[in-house]
């Protein structure tokens, strides 16, 4: 009985950790997406200001070039985070399934011991 409670607490803790991990990754993706949009607007503003839109042009703005590089790095980071998110969501689904299984076992054990008590009392009173 005691080990079952410990197992339930462990699965609840792991499930909570996986949920937090998924939420953290989602937050990071949203934050990186906002930063990407800001950098994209900055690049467009700088290109509009200088009138040069081709990064290969000799007169292309250095600030637009660096903002473009940061924006591209953010896109790669977002793609990597999406991969991590898929893995974290799969791990969460597995952990939630394990938690449900442990809860069902604990419930069966609890109902089994509750029904065993009346049976034992009936057997004792029959003697």
Backbone bond lengths (Angstrom), bond angles and torsions (degrees), N, CA, C in turn:
res aa  C-N    CA-C-N  psi(-1)  N-CA   C-N-CA  omega(-1)  CA-C   N-CA-C  phi
1 X - - - 1.456 - - 1.527 109.68 -
2 X 1.314 115.88 -46.49 1.460 120.96 -178.56 1.530 111.05 -64.88
3 X 1.320 116.48 -41.58 1.461 119.50 -179.48 1.534 110.65 -68.22
4 X 1.318 117.37 -31.83 1.463 120.74 177.91 1.534 109.96 -65.25
5 X 1.325 117.18 -41.23 1.475 120.83 177.71 1.521 110.34 -63.77
6 X 1.313 116.28 -41.21 1.463 120.43 178.50 1.524 110.23 -63.69
7 X 1.315 116.92 -41.99 1.454 121.39 178.46 1.532 110.88 -63.03
8 X 1.329 116.63 -41.76 1.468 120.22 177.28 1.521 111.31 -62.14
9 X 1.322 117.08 -45.52 1.471 120.60 178.56 1.528 110.63 -60.38
10 X 1.328 116.22 -41.45 1.460 120.66 179.66 1.528 110.49 -62.42
11 X 1.323 117.27 -46.17 1.464 119.98 179.69 1.523 111.54 -66.35
12 X 1.322 117.48 -38.12 1.472 119.70 176.86 1.521 111.15 -64.06
13 X 1.328 115.87 -40.68 1.467 120.33 178.63 1.523 110.07 -63.65
14 X 1.335 116.54 -47.86 1.464 120.11 -179.64 1.527 111.24 -61.79
15 X 1.315 117.16 -40.92 1.456 120.91 179.08 1.535 110.11 -63.62
16 X 1.315 116.31 -43.35 1.467 120.07 177.23 1.520 111.77 -61.50
17 X 1.321 116.62 -41.03 1.464 120.43 178.33 1.523 110.97 -63.47
18 X 1.305 117.16 -42.90 1.470 120.94 179.33 1.529 110.33 -64.91
19 X 1.319 116.96 -39.66 1.475 119.66 177.47 1.528 110.75 -63.39
20 X 1.327 116.46 -42.42 1.469 119.85 178.08 1.524 110.94 -63.50
21 X 1.331 116.00 -40.01 1.461 120.12 179.69 1.531 110.27 -62.90
22 X 1.326 117.35 -44.81 1.463 121.12 178.25 1.530 110.03 -61.96
23 X 1.321 117.35 -43.49 1.472 120.92 179.70 1.533 110.69 -63.95
24 X 1.330 117.41 -41.39 1.468 120.89 178.75 1.528 111.52 -62.37
25 X 1.319 115.93 -44.09 1.466 119.35 -179.91 1.523 109.99 -65.09
26 X 1.338 117.29 -42.05 1.470 120.19 176.57 1.520 111.33 -59.20
27 X 1.333 116.46 -42.73 1.462 120.30 179.13 1.528 110.62 -62.94
28 X 1.328 116.86 -42.94 1.465 119.85 179.96 1.527 111.01 -63.76
29 X 1.328 117.51 -40.10 1.466 120.43 177.95 1.526 110.33 -61.99
30 X 1.329 116.50 -44.60 1.466 119.82 179.21 1.530 111.18 -63.25
31 X 1.334 116.52 -41.90 1.458 121.10 179.62 1.530 111.08 -64.45
32 X 1.334 116.91 -45.31 1.462 120.68 178.99 1.528 111.03 -64.99
33 X 1.321 116.75 -35.33 1.468 120.09 178.49 1.527 110.76 -65.61
34 X 1.337 116.64 -41.50 1.480 120.01 176.55 1.532 110.09 -62.42
35 X 1.324 116.12 -44.27 1.473 119.20 179.56 1.524 110.64 -63.88
36 X 1.331 116.88 -39.63 1.467 120.80 177.48 1.529 110.22 -59.74
37 X 1.329 116.02 -45.87 1.467 119.95 179.95 1.526 111.53 -62.59
38 X 1.331 116.12 -39.86 1.470 119.96 177.60 1.530 110.96 -63.52
39 X 1.320 116.80 -44.04 1.464 120.38 179.33 1.528 111.05 -66.34
40 X 1.320 116.60 -37.66 1.458 120.10 178.18 1.525 110.34 -62.54
41 X 1.328 115.99 -43.26 1.474 119.91 177.54 1.526 110.58 -64.09
42 X 1.328 116.06 -38.04 1.465 120.28 179.20 1.539 110.22 -64.54
43 X 1.327 117.16 -42.38 1.468 120.91 178.91 1.525 109.81 -62.55
44 X 1.331 116.50 -46.37 1.468 119.51 -178.81 1.531 111.68 -64.04
45 X 1.322 115.54 -39.08 1.463 119.39 177.92 1.528 110.69 -63.32
46 X 1.308 116.65 -45.37 1.470 121.05 -179.17 1.528 110.85 -66.66
47 X 1.332 116.83 -40.26 1.470 119.32 177.56 1.525 110.50 -65.48
48 X 1.317 116.74 -38.50 1.466 120.25 177.15 1.515 111.79 -66.52
49 X 1.327 115.93 -37.11 1.462 120.46 180.00 1.523 111.64 -66.30
50 X 1.341 115.65 -42.46 1.470 118.93 -176.88 1.519 112.58 -88.74
51 X 1.338 117.12 -22.28 1.462 119.96 -179.04 1.519 113.01 81.69
52 X 1.326 117.88 6.53 1.463 121.66 179.85 1.529 108.20 -114.08
53 X 1.341 116.18 117.52 1.466 120.87 -176.96 1.523 113.34 -104.56
54 X 1.317 116.90 -10.18 1.466 120.84 -176.55 1.524 110.15 -93.30
55 X 1.357 118.06 115.40 1.468 119.90 -179.51 1.532 113.64 -63.11
56 X 1.333 117.35 -19.60 1.466 120.21 179.52 1.533 111.80 -84.55
57 X 1.315 117.11 -10.98 1.469 121.23 -179.38 1.525 109.55 -67.56
58 X 1.331 116.78 142.16 1.466 120.94 -176.98 1.524 112.88 -64.88
59 X 1.317 117.50 -22.39 1.462 121.32 -176.65 1.539 112.09 -102.46
60 X 1.333 117.19 14.65 1.466 121.06 -179.45 1.530 109.15 -67.81
61 X 1.305 116.65 139.30 1.456 122.80 -175.87 1.532 111.57 -63.33
62 X 1.327 115.45 133.39 1.470 120.13 178.28 1.527 111.45 -68.40
63 X 1.317 117.84 -34.90 1.467 118.88 178.54 1.529 110.29 -68.59
64 X 1.337 117.05 -36.85 1.468 119.92 176.30 1.516 109.95 -67.15
65 X 1.312 117.02 -37.63 1.465 120.76 179.56 1.530 110.80 -65.36
66 X 1.328 117.14 -42.48 1.466 119.39 -179.95 1.531 110.73 -71.68
67 X 1.325 117.61 -37.71 1.474 120.15 177.43 1.526 109.99 -66.23
68 X 1.316 117.20 -36.99 1.462 121.39 177.26 1.534 110.23 -64.07
69 X 1.316 117.29 -41.62 1.471 121.08 178.99 1.531 110.62 -64.82
70 X 1.333 116.78 -43.54 1.472 119.83 177.69 1.527 110.63 -63.70
71 X 1.329 116.93 -41.36 1.457 121.34 178.27 1.530 111.39 -60.94
72 X 1.330 116.48 -42.57 1.465 120.41 178.85 1.531 111.29 -66.51
73 X 1.323 116.60 -37.40 1.468 120.11 176.74 1.530 110.74 -64.52
74 X 1.321 115.80 -39.41 1.465 119.39 177.47 1.527 111.11 -63.50
75 X 1.318 117.65 -38.63 1.468 120.46 178.04 1.524 110.64 -62.47
76 X 1.331 117.41 -41.05 1.470 120.15 176.84 1.522 110.40 -64.93
77 X 1.322 116.71 -40.57 1.467 120.40 178.76 1.521 111.26 -64.68
78 X 1.316 117.17 -40.04 1.465 121.24 178.61 1.529 109.87 -63.08
79 X 1.329 116.89 -41.39 1.471 120.17 179.04 1.528 110.41 -63.25
80 X 1.328 116.77 -41.80 1.464 120.29 178.30 1.532 110.80 -65.46
81 X 1.321 116.60 -40.20 1.465 120.31 178.46 1.524 111.43 -64.87
82 X 1.313 116.93 -36.22 1.475 119.36 177.73 1.528 110.62 -64.70
83 X 1.341 116.34 -37.34 1.466 119.59 175.31 1.526 110.42 -63.90
84 X 1.340 116.03 -44.17 1.464 120.81 178.31 1.531 110.60 -62.96
85 X 1.323 116.08 -37.47 1.463 120.54 179.66 1.528 110.49 -63.93
86 X 1.315 117.05 -42.66 1.463 120.16 179.01 1.529 110.23 -62.12
87 X 1.328 116.69 -41.73 1.466 120.29 178.07 1.528 111.01 -65.73
88 X 1.315 116.28 -42.54 1.471 120.36 -179.16 1.529 111.06 -66.23
89 X 1.323 117.09 -38.76 1.466 120.02 178.17 1.527 110.91 -66.83
90 X 1.327 116.85 -37.41 1.468 119.92 177.43 1.530 109.87 -65.92
91 X 1.339 116.65 -42.29 1.470 120.52 178.53 1.531 110.33 -64.53
92 X 1.324 116.79 -37.75 1.470 120.97 177.24 1.527 110.68 -63.71
93 X 1.313 117.02 -43.00 1.466 120.37 179.95 1.526 110.49 -62.07
94 X 1.323 116.62 -41.64 1.468 120.70 178.37 1.524 110.12 -64.06
95 X 1.318 116.20 -44.96 1.466 120.15 -178.31 1.521 111.27 -66.42
96 X 1.332 117.61 -38.63 1.472 120.12 177.00 1.525 110.55 -63.85
97 X 1.314 116.40 -37.53 1.460 120.58 177.87 1.531 110.24 -65.48
98 X 1.322 116.78 -41.84 1.468 120.80 177.81 1.528 110.67 -63.91
99 X 1.322 116.19 -39.83 1.465 120.21 178.50 1.525 110.33 -63.69
100 X 1.329 117.13 -45.60 1.476 119.94 178.72 1.528 110.48 -59.92
101 X 1.321 116.28 -41.61 1.461 120.22 179.72 1.528 110.67 -62.73
102 X 1.327 116.19 -44.01 1.467 120.18 179.60 1.529 110.94 -65.95
103 X 1.327 116.99 -38.62 1.474 119.64 178.13 1.527 111.31 -65.91
104 X 1.317 116.69 -40.15 1.466 119.53 177.86 1.523 111.44 -64.50
105 X 1.324 116.60 -41.02 1.464 119.91 177.51 1.520 111.06 -63.01
106 X 1.313 116.41 -42.24 1.464 120.30 179.38 1.526 110.39 -65.22
107 X 1.333 116.51 -39.25 1.463 120.15 179.31 1.528 110.64 -65.95
108 X 1.325 116.38 -43.08 1.468 119.81 177.71 1.518 110.69 -62.83
109 X 1.319 115.47 -41.66 1.465 119.59 179.32 1.523 110.53 -63.58
110 X 1.317 116.26 -40.64 1.461 121.17 -179.72 1.530 110.74 -66.43
111 X 1.321 116.74 -44.35 1.470 120.14 178.18 1.522 110.69 -68.71
112 X 1.307 116.82 -34.93 1.459 120.56 179.02 1.511 111.70 -66.08
113 X 1.335 116.90 -41.97 1.467 119.70 179.65 1.528 110.72 -73.18
114 X 1.334 117.30 -30.65 1.467 120.46 178.16 1.528 110.25 -69.38
115 X 1.321 117.62 -37.84 1.462 119.56 179.52 1.525 110.70 -77.39
116 X 1.314 117.82 -23.33 1.467 120.99 178.85 1.522 110.76 -72.59
117 X 1.309 118.13 -30.38 1.462 121.56 -179.38 1.525 110.97 -65.99
118 X 1.344 120.63 -47.97 1.467 119.31 177.32 1.533 111.40 -63.51
119 X 1.322 117.82 -35.73 1.457 120.44 178.42 1.521 110.60 -63.13
120 X 1.328 116.23 -41.57 1.462 120.34 179.28 1.518 110.25 -67.85
121 X 1.312 118.18 -38.28 1.477 121.64 179.23 1.528 109.46 -67.70
122 X 1.327 117.51 -39.31 1.470 120.68 179.09 1.514 110.31 -66.81
123 X 1.307 117.62 -38.92 1.460 121.19 179.91 1.532 109.55 -68.53
124 X 1.310 116.77 -37.41 1.463 120.43 -179.37 1.530 111.03 -69.63
125 X 1.344 117.81 -39.25 1.477 121.05 -178.97 1.541 111.21 -74.46
126 X 1.328 117.54 -23.47 1.465 120.37 179.19 1.527 111.11 -72.80
127 X 1.311 117.47 -22.48 1.464 120.74 -178.59 1.457 110.33 -76.49
